């Protein structure tokens, strides 16, 4: 499941991956993120990964295409997850984008949120 949470009056968006991700889940969240980009020009993102389930290839492809076209519109990205391979992916992605991407462990969720809010202040 992919759930979305908008932070009112800010460019911050949060989404949580917890299990399987359908194409409809993905499309719904991307529509919300695109709306924030239209409103603010860019977004700061908190991605909480609890559990990654099945994801159809069409979702993976759509995600890669969206990221390629929109990464310059992401200022900060906080990835919250306890999986070591996700932390390594964050380390690999950081030099490939202008976005400031950081990994936080699950028990640092509040710190990740504060880091995003700090970018607004």
N, C-alpha and C positions, 0 to 999 in steps of 0.2 A: 504494500500500500504506500502511496505517495500522498502526503498531506501538506497543505500550504497554510501559512499564516502571514498576514500582512501587518506591518507595524504602522498604525495610522500616522499621518502627517510626516512621514519620513520615506526615504528611499530604501529602507531595509525590508528584505523579504526573508522568510524562513521556510524551509521545507524539510520534511522528515521522510526518510526511506525506512520502511519497516515491513519487509516481506516483498512479495511480488509487485512489480510495477507494470500496469497495463498501458497501452497506447493512449487510452482515454485519460488516465491519471496524468500521464506526461503532458498531453496536449492541454489539459486544464491548468496545470501549474505554469507551463510556458506562457499561456495566455495571460495569466495574472502577472507574471514577471514582465512580459512585454508591455502591459498596461502601466506598470510602475516606471519602466524606462520612458514611455511616452510622457508621463507626468513629470518626471524628475531629470530626464536626460541620461541617468545612469542608476545602477542599483548596487547595494551592498548586500551580500548573500550569506545566510547561515544555513548550511546543509548538515543536518544531523542524520547520521547513518547508524541505525540500530541493528538492522539485519537486512542483507541484500538477498532477495529471493530471485525468482525467475523474471527475466526481462526479455521480451521478444526482440529479435534482431532489428526490427523496424524502430523500436524505441532507442536502441543503442545508436543506430544510424542518425535518427532525428536529433538526438542529443549532441552528437559530434557536429552535425551541420549547424545546429543552433549555436553551439559554443564557438565555432569558427567565425560565424558572422556577428557575434555579440560580445565576445570577450573584452573588447575595448570599451564596452559600456558597463563593465563590472569594475568597481573601484576596489572593494575588499571582499574577500570570500573566506569565511571561517568554516572549516570542515571539522565536524565534531564526530569522533569515532574512536573506538578502542582497537580496531583491527590494524595490525602493523603494516599490511600491504597498502592500506589507504594512506597512512602517513607517508610511506615511500612515494606513492603517486603524487601527493601534494608536493613533496620535495622535487620531483621530476618536473611537475607543471610550473612551479614558481618561475624559473628562468625563461619560460616560453611565453609569458604573458606580462603585460604591464600591470595587471591586477596584483594586489598584495594578497597572497593566499597563505593562510596559516592553518595548521592542524592544532586541534584541542582534543584532549581526552574527554570521555563522556562526563566525568565528574567536574569538568571545567566549562560546562555549558553556560553558566552565568558569566564567566570570564570572557567567553567568546562573544556573548551578547554585548558586554560592556566595551569590548574592543571595537565592535561595529558602531556602537553609539558614539564612542570617542571620535570617530571619523567625522561625525556630523557637527560636533561641538567646535 
